[in-house]
Amino acid sequence: MYHAIMRKKTQSVFSALNNGNYELIFANLAPKFQHWFIGNHALSGLRTSPSVTRAWYERLYRIFPNIHFDLRNIIVQGTLWDTTVTVEWNDNYILLNGAQRSNLGVHIIHFKWAKADSVRIYCDTKLLLENLAIQAQGGIEEATLAPLIG
């Protein structure tokens, strides 16, 4: 039963993200957490504070304003006090040059007592770097900035 609840909770968070609403993320974060994205680019790095993590989501939606996640698989393992949720997804977005793009990725989220204390995001960073460059060429300078860390 608990695994089904966590699966539904995960679907709800991604559904909110698809509507540009990242506030549900913060309702589900533990007081001490890590939010990490693989690579070395404008979206990479480690965040541990709500304000920097909020700035990261704001940046994500400024760079890719029409991003949409299609969930392919959600795996929930563990107990209430030690749960790992793995989410396999495809994202889709239209770049400023008109190209329709999609990337594959995985979120690995660790929960303690139903609050996320670790969010790790992995995707095809080569493709992401190409897409960030296209957005920068189209005028979104933020796509070239250093990662938000802190």
Order of alpha helices (4+ residues) and beta strands (2+ residues): alpha-alpha-beta-beta-alpha-beta-beta-beta-beta-alpha
